[in-house]
Amino acid sequence: MTLSTTPQIEGHTIREYKGVVTGETIIGANAFRDFFAGIRDIVGGRAGSYEKVLREAKDTSMQEMMQRAQELGANAIVGIDIDYETIGANGSMLMVATSGTAVVI
């Protein structure tokens, strides 16, 4: 599956538009990670546990979107957008939503 954030894929003609596809993932960030991320914020450096959770959530959401595109008979997704939001009490959950247009190239 070819993926692109642009509306076209250079060197390819879009032969058919299959429709909008999405993927959504919600992951809880536990108190242990919150505690250590807070310490890292105070002493500097990167919050590796949050980075890992963000990456996992994005990958899961992208996989879900690709699966939906394949079910429609697409072999590419163009115009991909990735959104990150915190939800729940005190922002205790992380939501990653991806969307794009499933196409045949």
ZAVEXDO-716712 format. One record per residue (C-alpha): residue number from 1; x, y negated, z. Coordinates in nm, 3 decimals, always signed. Layout:
+-----+---------+---------+---------+
| num |       x |       y |       z |
+-----+---------+---------+---------+
| NUM |       X |       Y |       Z |
...
+-----+---------+---------+---------+
//
This chain:
+-----+---------+---------+---------+
| num |       x |       y |       z |
+-----+---------+---------+---------+
|   1 |  +0.000 |  +0.000 |  +0.000 |
|   2 |  +0.139 |  -0.337 |  -0.105 |
|   3 |  +0.076 |  -0.614 |  +0.149 |
|   4 |  +0.104 |  -0.989 |  +0.097 |
|   5 |  +0.011 |  -1.310 |  +0.276 |
|   6 |  -0.006 |  -1.480 |  -0.063 |
|   7 |  -0.318 |  -1.470 |  -0.286 |
|   8 |  -0.127 |  -1.287 |  -0.564 |
|   9 |  +0.159 |  -1.041 |  -0.592 |
|  10 |  +0.432 |  -1.160 |  -0.825 |
|  11 |  +0.471 |  -0.942 |  -1.131 |
|  12 |  +0.131 |  -0.775 |  -1.083 |
|  13 |  -0.213 |  -0.854 |  -1.216 |
|  14 |  -0.506 |  -0.802 |  -0.985 |
|  15 |  -0.733 |  -0.569 |  -1.181 |
|  16 |  -1.015 |  -0.539 |  -0.928 |
|  17 |  -1.126 |  -0.703 |  -0.605 |
|  18 |  -1.267 |  -0.455 |  -0.353 |
|  19 |  -1.364 |  -0.695 |  -0.074 |
|  20 |  -1.253 |  -0.836 |  +0.258 |
|  21 |  -1.097 |  -0.590 |  +0.502 |
|  22 |  -1.019 |  -0.642 |  +0.869 |
|  23 |  -0.844 |  -0.478 |  +1.160 |
|  24 |  -0.887 |  -0.560 |  +1.527 |
|  25 |  -0.692 |  -0.452 |  +1.832 |
|  26 |  -0.743 |  -0.542 |  +2.197 |
|  27 |  -0.471 |  -0.446 |  +2.444 |
|  28 |  -0.460 |  -0.510 |  +2.816 |
|  29 |  -0.141 |  -0.658 |  +2.960 |
|  30 |  -0.095 |  -0.504 |  +3.304 |
|  31 |  +0.004 |  -0.690 |  +3.620 |
|  32 |  +0.355 |  -0.538 |  +3.624 |
|  33 |  +0.433 |  -0.682 |  +3.282 |
|  34 |  +0.275 |  -1.014 |  +3.383 |
|  35 |  +0.496 |  -1.032 |  +3.691 |
|  36 |  +0.821 |  -0.968 |  +3.505 |
|  37 |  +0.726 |  -1.193 |  +3.215 |
|  38 |  +0.671 |  -1.472 |  +3.470 |
|  39 |  +1.015 |  -1.414 |  +3.621 |
|  40 |  +1.175 |  -1.422 |  +3.277 |
|  41 |  +0.995 |  -1.749 |  +3.205 |
|  42 |  +1.142 |  -1.897 |  +3.523 |
|  43 |  +1.500 |  -1.777 |  +3.470 |
|  44 |  +1.497 |  -1.806 |  +3.092 |
|  45 |  +1.528 |  -1.548 |  +2.821 |
|  46 |  +1.274 |  -1.357 |  +2.620 |
|  47 |  +0.975 |  -1.168 |  +2.758 |
|  48 |  +1.057 |  -0.834 |  +2.594 |
|  49 |  +0.756 |  -0.650 |  +2.735 |
|  50 |  +0.516 |  -0.904 |  +2.583 |
|  51 |  +0.702 |  -0.895 |  +2.253 |
|  52 |  +0.665 |  -0.517 |  +2.243 |
|  53 |  +0.291 |  -0.535 |  +2.321 |
|  54 |  +0.242 |  -0.802 |  +2.053 |
|  55 |  +0.425 |  -0.589 |  +1.796 |
|  56 |  +0.225 |  -0.276 |  +1.884 |
|  57 |  -0.106 |  -0.465 |  +1.865 |
|  58 |  -0.016 |  -0.620 |  +1.529 |
|  59 |  +0.096 |  -0.285 |  +1.385 |
|  60 |  -0.224 |  -0.113 |  +1.501 |
|  61 |  -0.442 |  -0.387 |  +1.357 |
|  62 |  -0.254 |  -0.378 |  +1.023 |
|  63 |  -0.288 |  +0.003 |  +1.005 |
|  64 |  -0.663 |  -0.023 |  +1.065 |
|  65 |  -0.695 |  -0.285 |  +0.792 |
|  66 |  -0.493 |  -0.073 |  +0.547 |
|  67 |  -0.709 |  +0.232 |  +0.622 |
|  68 |  -1.023 |  +0.032 |  +0.541 |
|  69 |  -0.867 |  -0.088 |  +0.214 |
|  70 |  -0.775 |  +0.268 |  +0.114 |
|  71 |  -1.132 |  +0.380 |  +0.185 |
|  72 |  -1.244 |  +0.118 |  -0.069 |
|  73 |  -0.998 |  +0.251 |  -0.328 |
|  74 |  -0.755 |  -0.042 |  -0.303 |
|  75 |  -0.379 |  -0.011 |  -0.337 |
|  76 |  -0.292 |  -0.360 |  -0.210 |
|  77 |  -0.412 |  -0.631 |  +0.027 |
|  78 |  -0.358 |  -0.999 |  -0.052 |
|  79 |  -0.416 |  -1.316 |  +0.148 |
|  80 |  -0.340 |  -1.146 |  +0.480 |
|  81 |  -0.398 |  -1.356 |  +0.791 |
|  82 |  -0.293 |  -1.249 |  +1.143 |
|  83 |  -0.452 |  -1.414 |  +1.448 |
|  84 |  -0.349 |  -1.370 |  +1.812 |
|  85 |  -0.579 |  -1.460 |  +2.103 |
|  86 |  -0.585 |  -1.398 |  +2.477 |
|  87 |  -0.925 |  -1.300 |  +2.612 |
|  88 |  -1.074 |  -1.174 |  +2.936 |
|  89 |  -1.037 |  -1.294 |  +3.291 |
|  90 |  -0.726 |  -1.513 |  +3.317 |
|  91 |  -0.622 |  -1.412 |  +2.964 |
|  92 |  -0.556 |  -1.056 |  +3.077 |
|  93 |  -0.624 |  -0.904 |  +2.735 |
|  94 |  -0.457 |  -0.965 |  +2.402 |
|  95 |  -0.653 |  -0.950 |  +2.079 |
|  96 |  -0.490 |  -0.927 |  +1.738 |
|  97 |  -0.716 |  -0.962 |  +1.435 |
|  98 |  -0.596 |  -0.917 |  +1.077 |
|  99 |  -0.787 |  -0.986 |  +0.758 |
| 100 |  -0.721 |  -0.987 |  +0.388 |
| 101 |  -0.867 |  -0.904 |  +0.048 |
| 102 |  -0.841 |  -0.544 |  -0.070 |
| 103 |  -0.746 |  -0.526 |  -0.439 |
| 104 |  -0.632 |  -0.288 |  -0.710 |
| 105 |  -0.312 |  -0.394 |  -0.888 |
+-----+---------+---------+---------+
//
